[in-house]
Amino acid sequence: MSFKISVETSLDAFEALRTEWNELADRMDCPELFYRWEWAWLCHKHLRSGSELLILLLREKGRLVALAPLCVVTRKALGMSARVVETIVTGHADYANLLVCASQHRRRIVRAILDWLYTNRKAWDVIDLSQLSSRDATSFHLATVTSEFPDLKAVMRPSSRAPKLDYALFPTKRRENQVHRIKSGARKLAEQGYTLTIGAETSDDLWAAFCDLHRARWSASPFHTREGAAFYDELRRELGRQGQVEFSYLALHGRPVAVHFGFRDPRKIYFYMPVADSEFRNRRVGAVLADAMVEHYATSHREFDFLRGDEDYKYWWTDDVTVNFRLLIFRRDNLAALAYNAGPAASEFLGSLAFPGLLRQRLKTLWRRSASHTSEE
């Protein structure tokens, strides 16, 4: 049986999809909180309102069985303008993908969506899909099915790693010496009056304290911008009403010194946005909070997902990791697409050489010599 494919481009149609969208997200083989309607809707509302919606819906016997949450943006590359198809949540979600019902054959769905996009190829130059997770086979079908179109080219590159903890193996995989030091530090902090709260409600006062900490700690914090602050404030309120926010903190005399803002669903904990006061970093308050969270959810959830970022501390509790990919699809004869892809291709080529590292090392040596010469004078 063939699918009935429709496309929605208006805000009203997008808003009306909420119930169907979330029901489909719940029926996926690899559901993620980032796939839900609320994340896409608020992302578009606050952060991507300048993009053109391109939401593809696939129905079978009237039932929504797949959805491509896409949009089109215009980007400059080598002086040329390229019309780029992205997911709505590009740049603002740790995982992104097509939404496919578990009862459907993924490859069949992917072929139908790519066939529609190919038929309407005059409307775009590049399809740029980022944060496609290795745990979802849809990611790889997107790359391989593209080869069935003779004038399309697919380039798939690793973009990030996401450590994850499977509680079925906990605590056998953790680094005992490291965790032992953290627990010893936690006991000392407790003796000094520090208190831990796991799974708290995000009151306005606690939220303000978290935002202040994040702004102070990171120059690139999204809370420095009006749009970013509004996105996360509405997100925490919306998902908080659904019991999907994870908010924990370590405090000294009521003052939060380490805070985690993230998410939870019945399956797993999303370790999304941790921050620690730099004044207390030598007391390892962030590590103490993370360890307390890992222990707290061990009996209620199946997985603790540390999400994007290959920081070493995440491997103190696990040795498991997934890989996210960036997939570029473009027509071989499209000059705008070739210009758009030139940057990633050049970066990949230079990164494979020793030259960048050698150059950095040489510049550091010259800088040290210059500083030494100046001090002698």
KEKE-3310 file (N, C-alpha, C; in steps of 0.2 Angstrom, whole numbers, plus 5000, padded with zeros to 4 digits):
npx = (5004:5003:5009:5000:5006:5008:5011:5015:5015:5012:5010:4998:4994:5005:5004:4992:4995:4999:4994:4994:5007:5015:5009:5014:5028:5029:5027:5038:5053:5064:5062:5064:5065:5068:5062:5049:5033:5033:5046:5050:5041:5042:5056:5055:5047:5054:5068:5069:5061:5063:5064:5057:5044:5043:5035:5033:5021:5016:5004:4994:4981:4974:4980:4993:5009:5023:5034:5042:5051:5054:5063:5066:5080:5090:5107:5123:5137:5154:5151:5139:5122:5113:5099:5094:5088:5084:5082:5069:5074:5087:5103:5099:5095:5100:5098:5091:5079:5070:5053:5047:5035:5035:5030:5032:5041:5057:5066:5057:5049:5059:5063:5051:5050:5062:5060:5050:5056:5066:5058:5053:5065:5069:5066:5076:5093:5102:5102:5103:5106:5108:5115:5111:5107:5117:5110:5098:5092:5086:5094:5105:5099:5094:5106:5110:5099:5099:5109:5102:5097:5102:5109:5111:5121:5128:5135:5141:5146:5154:5148:5147:5149:5140:5140:5133:5124:5119:5108:5106:5118:5125:5132:5144:5152:5158:5171:5179:5189:5189:5175:5175:5182:5174:5163:5168:5172:5159:5154:5162:5157:5144:5146:5150:5139:5133:5119:5110:5098:5087:5078:5070:5056:5055:5056:5052:5062:5073:5075:5080:5092:5099:5100:5108:5120:5123:5125:5136:5145:5147:5152:5146:5133:5116:5107:5111:5105:5089:5080:5085:5084:5070:5066:5070:5064:5051:5051:5054:5043:5033:5036:5038:5025:5021:5028:5041:5053:5070:5077:5090:5100:5115:5117:5123:5120:5107:5111:5112:5125:5129:5120:5108:5099:5088:5080:5067:5060:5049:5058:5072:5085:5089:5104:5107:5110:5121:5128:5141:5146:5160:5167:5167:5173:5185:5180:5174:5160:5151:5154:5150:5136:5132:5135:5127:5114:5115:5116:5103:5093:5095:5086:5074:5074:5079:5090:5104:5107:5120:5121:5126:5144:5160:5166:5178:5174:5161:5163:5166:5156:5152:5156:5150:5144:5136:5136:5134:5129:5132:5123:5124:5116:5115:5113:5124:5127:5124:5129:5128:5126:5138:5147:5142:5146:5159:5166:5164:5170:5184:5187:5187:5197:5209:5209:5212:5226:5243:5246:5238:5239:5253:5256:5249:5257:5269:5266:5263:5276:5284:5277:5280:5293:5294:5287:5296:5308:5303:5301:5314:5319)
npy = (4994:5011:5027:5041:5057:5072:5090:5102:5120:5130:5140:5138:5125:5118:5120:5113:5100:5094:5084:5072:5072:5070:5057:5049:5051:5044:5031:5027:5017:5021:5032:5049:5063:5075:5074:5077:5086:5098:5103:5105:5115:5126:5129:5133:5144:5153:5153:5150:5157:5163:5154:5144:5133:5116:5103:5086:5074:5058:5047:5032:5023:5034:5036:5044:5039:5042:5056:5071:5083:5096:5111:5126:5136:5150:5151:5158:5154:5154:5166:5163:5160:5147:5137:5128:5113:5108:5100:5106:5108:5109:5113:5115:5104:5088:5076:5072:5068:5059:5055:5040:5027:5013:5001:5002:5000:5006:5009:5010:5020:5031:5031:5035:5048:5054:5053:5062:5074:5074:5075:5087:5095:5107:5117:5117:5117:5110:5096:5096:5087:5086:5079:5065:5050:5036:5026:5024:5017:5023:5034:5029:5023:5034:5039:5028:5025:5037:5035:5028:5038:5044:5057:5062:5066:5059:5063:5058:5062:5059:5069:5071:5064:5054:5049:5036:5028:5012:5006:4992:4987:4994:4995:4991:4995:5007:5019:5014:5020:5034:5037:5034:5044:5055:5052:5052:5065:5070:5067:5075:5087:5087:5087:5099:5107:5107:5104:5091:5091:5081:5080:5091:5104:5116:5131:5148:5156:5147:5144:5156:5157:5147:5151:5163:5157:5150:5160:5167:5157:5153:5161:5159:5156:5152:5160:5173:5179:5186:5178:5165:5164:5165:5154:5143:5146:5145:5132:5124:5127:5121:5108:5105:5105:5093:5084:5081:5087:5087:5093:5097:5100:5106:5114:5127:5133:5136:5142:5139:5130:5121:5115:5106:5106:5097:5083:5070:5055:5041:5031:5036:5047:5063:5070:5086:5100:5104:5115:5123:5133:5143:5147:5137:5126:5119:5111:5101:5101:5100:5086:5079:5082:5076:5062:5059:5061:5050:5039:5041:5039:5025:5015:5018:5021:5016:5020:5032:5046:5054:5063:5074:5077:5074:5074:5069:5066:5061:5048:5042:5035:5026:5016:5016:5022:5032:5038:5053:5059:5070:5073:5077:5080:5082:5089:5084:5093:5105:5121:5130:5121:5113:5124:5126:5114:5114:5120:5111:5100:5105:5107:5094:5088:5096:5093:5080:5080:5083:5096:5107:5105:5105:5118:5125:5121:5127:5140:5143:5140:5151:5161:5159:5162:5175:5181:5178:5185:5198:5200:5199:5211)
npz = (5000:4996:5002:5008:5005:5012:5014:5026:5029:5036:5051:5058:5054:5059:5073:5075:5074:5085:5095:5086:5082:5094:5098:5088:5090:5102:5097:5091:5087:5093:5103:5107:5118:5112:5100:5101:5099:5106:5108:5095:5091:5100:5098:5085:5086:5095:5091:5077:5069:5057:5047:5034:5035:5032:5033:5032:5030:5032:5028:5031:5027:5033:5045:5054:5050:5049:5049:5043:5051:5045:5039:5028:5025:5020:5017:5016:5006:5001:4994:4988:4988:4996:4997:5010:5017:5033:5049:5060:5073:5072:5078:5090:5098:5105:5098:5082:5069:5056:5060:5063:5063:5074:5068:5055:5040:5040:5029:5018:5022:5022:5008:5002:5007:5003:4989:4987:4991:4981:4969:4971:4970:4964:4974:4983:4988:4996:5007:5024:5037:5054:5069:5069:5076:5080:5085:5080:5066:5055:5052:5044:5034:5027:5022:5013:5005:4997:4987:4977:4969:4954:4952:4964:4979:4994:5009:5023:5040:5055:5069:5083:5099:5111:5127:5136:5150:5154:5164:5167:5168:5178:5194:5187:5176:5180:5185:5198:5207:5204:5206:5220:5226:5223:5230:5243:5244:5243:5256:5264:5260:5264:5278:5280:5278:5266:5255:5246:5233:5223:5208:5209:5210:5198:5203:5201:5208:5209:5196:5191:5198:5193:5179:5181:5186:5174:5165:5170:5170:5157:5142:5130:5133:5131:5138:5138:5128:5123:5115:5117:5131:5133:5126:5133:5146:5143:5138:5150:5158:5150:5148:5161:5167:5162:5169:5164:5166:5173:5187:5197:5212:5221:5236:5247:5262:5257:5245:5228:5221:5212:5198:5189:5174:5165:5158:5159:5155:5155:5152:5153:5159:5154:5154:5153:5154:5164:5177:5187:5200:5198:5208:5217:5211:5214:5224:5218:5216:5205:5200:5212:5212:5200:5202:5212:5206:5196:5205:5211:5201:5198:5201:5196:5182:5165:5158:5158:5150:5144:5134:5120:5119:5123:5135:5148:5161:5160:5157:5169:5175:5165:5150:5138:5122:5110:5093:5084:5068:5054:5040:5023:5008:4991:4975:4961:4951:4956:4959:4970:4980:4980:4984:4997:5003:5003:5014:5025:5019:5017:5030:5036:5028:5032:5045:5046:5044:5050:5051:5056:5070:5072:5068:5078:5089:5085:5085:5099:5104:5098:5104:5118:5118:5114:5124:5135:5130:5131:5145:5149:5144)
capx = (5000:5007:5007:4998:5010:5006:5016:5012:5020:5009:5010:4992:4994:5010:5001:4986:4998:5002:4992:4996:5014:5017:5007:5019:5034:5028:5026:5044:5057:5069:5059:5068:5061:5069:5057:5042:5031:5034:5053:5050:5036:5046:5062:5053:5044:5059:5074:5070:5055:5064:5064:5051:5042:5042:5034:5031:5017:5015:4998:4992:4974:4972:4984:5000:5014:5029:5034:5049:5050:5059:5062:5071:5083:5095:5113:5128:5143:5158:5148:5133:5116:5110:5093:5096:5083:5086:5077:5067:5078:5095:5107:5096:5093:5105:5096:5086:5078:5063:5049:5044:5031:5039:5027:5033:5048:5060:5069:5052:5048:5064:5063:5046:5052:5067:5057:5046:5061:5069:5053:5053:5072:5070:5065:5081:5100:5106:5098:5108:5103:5113:5113:5107:5110:5119:5106:5092:5094:5084:5100:5109:5095:5094:5112:5111:5094:5101:5112:5097:5095:5109:5112:5112:5127:5127:5141:5140:5152:5153:5148:5148:5148:5135:5141:5126:5124:5114:5107:5106:5126:5127:5138:5150:5156:5160:5178:5178:5193:5186:5169:5176:5185:5168:5159:5172:5171:5152:5153:5165:5153:5138:5148:5151:5132:5130:5113:5108:5091:5087:5071:5066:5052:5059:5052:5055:5069:5078:5077:5084:5098:5102:5101:5113:5126:5125:5128:5142:5150:5148:5151:5141:5126:5110:5103:5113:5101:5082:5077:5087:5081:5063:5065:5071:5059:5044:5052:5054:5036:5028:5038:5037:5018:5020:5033:5047:5059:5074:5080:5093:5105:5118:5117:5127:5116:5102:5113:5114:5132:5129:5113:5107:5093:5088:5074:5066:5054:5049:5064:5079:5087:5093:5109:5106:5113:5124:5133:5144:5149:5167:5170:5167:5175:5190:5177:5171:5153:5148:5154:5146:5129:5131:5135:5120:5109:5116:5113:5096:5089:5097:5081:5068:5075:5084:5096:5106:5110:5125:5120:5132:5150:5165:5170:5181:5170:5155:5165:5167:5151:5150:5160:5146:5144:5133:5139:5129:5131:5129:5122:5123:5113:5115:5114:5131:5128:5122:5135:5127:5127:5145:5150:5140:5149:5166:5168:5165:5175:5190:5189:5188:5204:5214:5209:5216:5233:5246:5248:5235:5242:5260:5255:5247:5262:5274:5264:5264:5283:5285:5274:5283:5300:5293:5286:5303:5312:5300:5302:5321:5321)
capy = (5000:5017:5032:5048:5062:5079:5095:5108:5125:5136:5139:5135:5118:5115:5119:5108:5093:5093:5077:5067:5072:5066:5050:5046:5050:5038:5024:5025:5012:5025:5039:5054:5069:5080:5073:5079:5093:5104:5105:5108:5121:5131:5130:5137:5150:5158:5153:5148:5159:5166:5148:5142:5127:5111:5097:5081:5070:5051:5043:5025:5022:5040:5036:5046:5034:5045:5064:5074:5089:5100:5118:5128:5142:5152:5152:5160:5150:5156:5171:5161:5158:5140:5135:5122:5109:5106:5099:5112:5108:5110:5118:5116:5097:5083:5071:5074:5063:5058:5051:5034:5023:5006:4996:5003:4998:5012:5010:5011:5027:5035:5031:5039:5055:5056:5053:5068:5079:5074:5077:5095:5097:5114:5121:5117:5116:5105:5094:5096:5084:5085:5075:5059:5046:5029:5020:5024:5014:5028:5038:5025:5022:5041:5039:5023:5026:5042:5032:5026:5043:5044:5063:5064:5063:5059:5063:5057:5063:5060:5076:5071:5057:5054:5044:5034:5023:5007:5004:4985:4986:4998:4999:4987:4999:5014:5019:5014:5025:5040:5038:5033:5050:5059:5050:5054:5073:5072:5066:5081:5093:5086:5089:5107:5110:5107:5099:5089:5090:5078:5080:5097:5108:5122:5137:5154:5158:5142:5145:5162:5156:5143:5156:5167:5153:5148:5166:5168:5152:5152:5167:5158:5154:5155:5164:5179:5182:5186:5173:5159:5164:5164:5147:5138:5147:5142:5124:5121:5127:5117:5101:5104:5103:5086:5080:5079:5091:5085:5099:5095:5105:5106:5121:5129:5138:5138:5145:5134:5130:5116:5114:5102:5107:5092:5080:5063:5051:5034:5026:5038:5053:5067:5075:5091:5107:5105:5120:5123:5140:5143:5148:5130:5121:5115:5106:5096:5101:5097:5079:5077:5082:5071:5056:5059:5059:5044:5034:5042:5036:5019:5010:5020:5022:5011:5023:5039:5048:5060:5067:5076:5080:5068:5076:5063:5065:5057:5041:5039:5030:5021:5015:5015:5028:5032:5043:5057:5060:5075:5070:5081:5077:5088:5087:5084:5098:5111:5125:5132:5115:5112:5129:5125:5108:5115:5122:5105:5096:5107:5106:5087:5087:5099:5090:5074:5082:5085:5103:5112:5104:5107:5125:5128:5120:5131:5147:5143:5141:5158:5166:5159:5165:5182:5183:5178:5190:5204:5200:5200:5218)
capz = (5000:4996:5007:5006:5008:5012:5016:5029:5029:5040:5059:5061:5053:5063:5079:5075:5073:5092:5097:5082:5082:5100:5098:5083:5093:5107:5094:5087:5090:5097:5104:5111:5120:5107:5094:5103:5096:5110:5107:5088:5091:5104:5094:5079:5089:5098:5088:5070:5066:5050:5042:5030:5037:5027:5037:5027:5034:5028:5031:5029:5029:5037:5051:5053:5052:5048:5049:5043:5054:5041:5037:5023:5027:5015:5020:5012:5006:4996:4991:4985:4992:4996:5000:5014:5021:5039:5054:5063:5079:5070:5082:5097:5100:5105:5093:5077:5064:5054:5065:5060:5068:5074:5064:5048:5037:5040:5022:5014:5023:5020:5001:5000:5009:4998:4983:4987:4990:4974:4964:4972:4971:4962:4979:4988:4985:5000:5013:5029:5043:5059:5075:5067:5081:5077:5088:5075:5059:5050:5050:5039:5028:5024:5018:5008:5000:4993:4981:4972:4964:4951:4952:4971:4982:5001:5013:5030:5044:5063:5072:5090:5103:5117:5132:5140:5155:5154:5171:5168:5169:5183:5193:5185:5171:5182:5187:5205:5211:5203:5210:5227:5228:5223:5236:5249:5244:5245:5263:5267:5259:5269:5285:5280:5277:5259:5254:5239:5231:5217:5206:5212:5206:5195:5205:5198:5211:5208:5189:5191:5201:5188:5174:5183:5186:5168:5161:5173:5169:5150:5138:5125:5136:5128:5143:5137:5123:5124:5112:5121:5138:5132:5123:5139:5151:5141:5138:5157:5160:5147:5150:5169:5168:5160:5173:5160:5168:5179:5190:5204:5214:5227:5239:5253:5266:5252:5239:5223:5219:5206:5196:5183:5171:5160:5156:5160:5153:5158:5151:5154:5161:5149:5157:5147:5155:5171:5178:5193:5202:5197:5215:5221:5207:5217:5229:5214:5217:5199:5200:5217:5210:5194:5205:5216:5201:5193:5210:5213:5196:5196:5202:5192:5175:5162:5155:5160:5144:5146:5128:5116:5122:5125:5141:5151:5167:5158:5157:5176:5176:5159:5145:5132:5119:5103:5089:5080:5062:5050:5033:5018:5002:4986:4968:4959:4946:4959:4961:4977:4985:4980:4988:5004:5005:5002:5020:5029:5016:5018:5037:5037:5025:5036:5052:5045:5043:5056:5050:5061:5077:5072:5068:5085:5093:5083:5087:5106:5106:5097:5109:5124:5117:5114:5131:5138:5128:5133:5152:5150:5143)
cpx = (5004:5004:5004:5002:5007:5011:5012:5017:5018:5009:5004:4992:4999:5007:4995:4989:5000:5001:4995:5004:5017:5015:5012:5026:5034:5029:5033:5048:5062:5067:5064:5063:5062:5065:5050:5040:5033:5041:5053:5046:5040:5052:5060:5051:5049:5065:5075:5064:5056:5064:5057:5049:5041:5041:5030:5027:5015:5009:4997:4986:4971:4976:4991:5005:5022:5029:5041:5048:5055:5058:5067:5074:5088:5101:5118:5134:5147:5155:5141:5128:5114:5104:5094:5090:5086:5080:5075:5071:5085:5098:5105:5093:5099:5104:5091:5085:5071:5060:5046:5041:5035:5036:5028:5040:5052:5063:5063:5050:5053:5064:5057:5047:5057:5065:5053:5051:5064:5064:5053:5060:5073:5069:5071:5088:5104:5101:5104:5105:5109:5110:5109:5111:5111:5114:5099:5094:5091:5090:5104:5105:5094:5101:5112:5106:5096:5105:5108:5095:5102:5112:5112:5118:5126:5134:5139:5146:5150:5153:5149:5147:5144:5136:5134:5128:5118:5113:5107:5114:5129:5127:5145:5154:5159:5168:5178:5183:5191:5180:5170:5178:5179:5164:5162:5171:5164:5151:5156:5160:5147:5140:5149:5144:5129:5124:5112:5100:5090:5080:5067:5061:5056:5055:5056:5062:5074:5080:5081:5091:5102:5104:5107:5120:5128:5128:5135:5148:5152:5147:5146:5134:5120:5106:5106:5109:5093:5079:5079:5084:5074:5061:5065:5066:5053:5045:5051:5047:5032:5030:5037:5030:5017:5025:5039:5053:5063:5078:5083:5098:5108:5119:5121:5123:5110:5104:5115:5121:5134:5122:5113:5100:5093:5081:5073:5060:5054:5055:5071:5079:5091:5098:5111:5111:5115:5128:5135:5147:5156:5171:5171:5170:5180:5187:5173:5163:5149:5148:5150:5138:5128:5131:5129:5115:5109:5114:5106:5091:5090:5091:5074:5068:5080:5090:5097:5110:5114:5124:5127:5138:5154:5169:5172:5177:5164:5157:5167:5162:5149:5156:5157:5145:5140:5137:5133:5133:5128:5129:5120:5121:5112:5116:5121:5132:5126:5128:5134:5128:5135:5149:5148:5144:5157:5169:5169:5170:5182:5192:5190:5195:5209:5214:5212:5223:5236:5247:5245:5238:5249:5260:5254:5253:5268:5273:5265:5272:5286:5283:5278:5290:5299:5291:5292:5307:5310:5302:5309:5323:5318)
cpy = (5006:5022:5038:5053:5069:5084:5100:5113:5131:5135:5136:5127:5115:5115:5114:5101:5090:5085:5072:5066:5068:5059:5046:5045:5045:5031:5023:5020:5015:5032:5043:5060:5075:5080:5075:5086:5099:5107:5108:5115:5127:5133:5135:5144:5155:5158:5152:5151:5162:5160:5147:5134:5122:5104:5092:5076:5064:5048:5037:5024:5028:5041:5039:5041:5036:5053:5066:5081:5094:5108:5120:5135:5144:5154:5154:5155:5152:5161:5169:5159:5151:5140:5128:5119:5107:5103:5105:5113:5109:5115:5118:5110:5093:5078:5074:5069:5063:5054:5046:5029:5016:5001:4997:5001:5004:5014:5012:5018:5032:5036:5036:5047:5058:5057:5060:5074:5080:5077:5085:5098:5104:5119:5121:5115:5110:5103:5093:5093:5083:5082:5069:5054:5039:5024:5020:5022:5019:5032:5035:5024:5029:5041:5034:5024:5032:5040:5029:5031:5045:5051:5066:5062:5064:5059:5063:5057:5062:5067:5076:5064:5059:5048:5042:5028:5019:5004:4996:4983:4990:4994:4996:4991:5005:5013:5020:5019:5032:5042:5038:5040:5055:5058:5053:5062:5075:5072:5072:5087:5093:5088:5096:5110:5110:5102:5098:5088:5087:5078:5085:5100:5114:5129:5143:5156:5153:5143:5151:5161:5152:5147:5160:5163:5152:5154:5167:5163:5152:5159:5166:5155:5156:5160:5172:5183:5182:5180:5166:5158:5162:5157:5142:5139:5144:5134:5121:5122:5122:5109:5099:5102:5095:5081:5077:5083:5088:5091:5097:5100:5104:5113:5121:5134:5141:5141:5140:5135:5126:5115:5110:5104:5102:5089:5073:5061:5045:5030:5029:5045:5057:5072:5081:5097:5107:5111:5121:5130:5139:5144:5142:5125:5116:5110:5101:5095:5098:5089:5076:5076:5077:5064:5054:5057:5052:5038:5035:5038:5029:5014:5012:5020:5016:5014:5030:5041:5055:5065:5070:5079:5074:5070:5069:5061:5060:5049:5038:5034:5025:5021:5015:5022:5027:5038:5046:5059:5067:5072:5076:5078:5083:5085:5088:5090:5105:5115:5128:5127:5113:5117:5128:5119:5109:5116:5115:5100:5098:5106:5099:5086:5090:5095:5083:5074:5084:5092:5107:5111:5106:5115:5128:5127:5125:5138:5148:5144:5148:5163:5166:5162:5172:5185:5183:5183:5197:5205:5202:5208:5222)
cpz = (5000:5001:5004:5009:5007:5015:5020:5030:5033:5047:5061:5060:5058:5070:5080:5075:5080:5094:5093:5082:5088:5100:5093:5086:5099:5104:5090:5091:5095:5098:5108:5113:5115:5101:5095:5100:5100:5109:5100:5088:5094:5101:5088:5081:5091:5094:5081:5066:5059:5045:5039:5032:5031:5031:5033:5032:5029:5032:5028:5032:5034:5043:5050:5055:5051:5047:5048:5045:5051:5040:5032:5025:5021:5019:5014:5012:5000:4991:4987:4990:4991:5000:5004:5018:5027:5043:5057:5070:5078:5074:5089:5100:5100:5100:5089:5072:5061:5060:5061:5065:5068:5070:5057:5046:5036:5032:5018:5015:5021:5012:4999:5002:5004:4991:4982:4987:4984:4969:4965:4973:4968:4968:4984:4984:4989:5005:5018:5035:5048:5065:5074:5071:5078:5080:5084:5068:5054:5048:5044:5033:5024:5019:5012:5003:4995:4986:4976:4967:4961:4951:4959:4974:4990:5004:5020:5035:5051:5065:5079:5093:5109:5122:5135:5144:5155:5161:5172:5169:5174:5190:5190:5180:5174:5185:5194:5209:5210:5207:5217:5229:5228:5229:5243:5249:5245:5252:5267:5266:5263:5276:5285:5279:5270:5259:5247:5238:5224:5215:5209:5207:5204:5197:5202:5201:5209:5200:5188:5193:5196:5182:5175:5183:5179:5164:5164:5171:5161:5146:5132:5127:5132:5132:5142:5132:5125:5122:5116:5128:5138:5130:5129:5144:5149:5140:5145:5160:5157:5148:5157:5170:5166:5164:5169:5162:5174:5181:5197:5205:5220:5230:5245:5256:5261:5246:5234:5221:5213:5205:5190:5181:5165:5160:5158:5157:5156:5158:5153:5156:5156:5153:5152:5148:5162:5171:5185:5194:5202:5204:5219:5217:5210:5222:5225:5215:5211:5199:5206:5215:5205:5197:5209:5212:5198:5198:5211:5208:5194:5197:5199:5185:5172:5159:5158:5154:5145:5140:5125:5121:5125:5131:5145:5157:5166:5158:5164:5178:5171:5154:5138:5129:5112:5099:5085:5074:5059:5043:5028:5011:4997:4979:4965:4955:4949:4962:4968:4982:4985:4984:4995:5007:5006:5009:5024:5026:5017:5026:5039:5034:5030:5043:5052:5044:5050:5056:5055:5068:5077:5072:5075:5089:5092:5086:5095:5108:5104:5102:5116:5124:5117:5120:5136:5137:5131:5141:5154:5149:5149)
residu = (MET:SER:PHE:LYS:ILE:SER:VAL:GLU:THR:SER:LEU:ASP:ALA:PHE:GLU:ALA:LEU:ARG:THR:GLU:TRP:ASN:GLU:LEU:ALA:ASP:ARG:MET:ASP:CYS:PRO:GLU:LEU:PHE:TYR:ARG:TRP:GLU:TRP:ALA:TRP:LEU:CYS:HIS:LYS:HIS:LEU:ARG:SER:GLY:SER:GLU:LEU:LEU:ILE:LEU:LEU:LEU:ARG:GLU:LYS:GLY:ARG:LEU:VAL:ALA:LEU:ALA:PRO:LEU:CYS:VAL:VAL:THR:ARG:LYS:ALA:LEU:GLY:MET:SER:ALA:ARG:VAL:VAL:GLU:THR:ILE:VAL:THR:GLY:HIS:ALA:ASP:TYR:ALA:ASN:LEU:LEU:VAL:CYS:ALA:SER:GLN:HIS:ARG:ARG:ARG:ILE:VAL:ARG:ALA:ILE:LEU:ASP:TRP:LEU:TYR:THR:ASN:ARG:LYS:ALA:TRP:ASP:VAL:ILE:ASP:LEU:SER:GLN:LEU:SER:SER:ARG:ASP:ALA:THR:SER:PHE:HIS:LEU:ALA:THR:VAL:THR:SER:GLU:PHE:PRO:ASP:LEU:LYS:ALA:VAL:MET:ARG:PRO:SER:SER:ARG:ALA:PRO:LYS:LEU:ASP:TYR:ALA:LEU:PHE:PRO:THR:LYS:ARG:ARG:GLU:ASN:GLN:VAL:HIS:ARG:ILE:LYS:SER:GLY:ALA:ARG:LYS:LEU:ALA:GLU:GLN:GLY:TYR:THR:LEU:THR:ILE:GLY:ALA:GLU:THR:SER:ASP:ASP:LEU:TRP:ALA:ALA:PHE:CYS:ASP:LEU:HIS:ARG:ALA:ARG:TRP:SER:ALA:SER:PRO:PHE:HIS:THR:ARG:GLU:GLY:ALA:ALA:PHE:TYR:ASP:GLU:LEU:ARG:ARG:GLU:LEU:GLY:ARG:GLN:GLY:GLN:VAL:GLU:PHE:SER:TYR:LEU:ALA:LEU:HIS:GLY:ARG:PRO:VAL:ALA:VAL:HIS:PHE:GLY:PHE:ARG:ASP:PRO:ARG:LYS:ILE:TYR:PHE:TYR:MET:PRO:VAL:ALA:ASP:SER:GLU:PHE:ARG:ASN:ARG:ARG:VAL:GLY:ALA:VAL:LEU:ALA:ASP:ALA:MET:VAL:GLU:HIS:TYR:ALA:THR:SER:HIS:ARG:GLU:PHE:ASP:PHE:LEU:ARG:GLY:ASP:GLU:ASP:TYR:LYS:TYR:TRP:TRP:THR:ASP:ASP:VAL:THR:VAL:ASN:PHE:ARG:LEU:LEU:ILE:PHE:ARG:ARG:ASP:ASN:LEU:ALA:ALA:LEU:ALA:TYR:ASN:ALA:GLY:PRO:ALA:ALA:SER:GLU:PHE:LEU:GLY:SER:LEU:ALA:PHE:PRO:GLY:LEU:LEU:ARG:GLN:ARG:LEU:LYS:THR:LEU:TRP:ARG:ARG:SER:ALA:SER:HIS:THR:SER:GLU:GLU)
# end
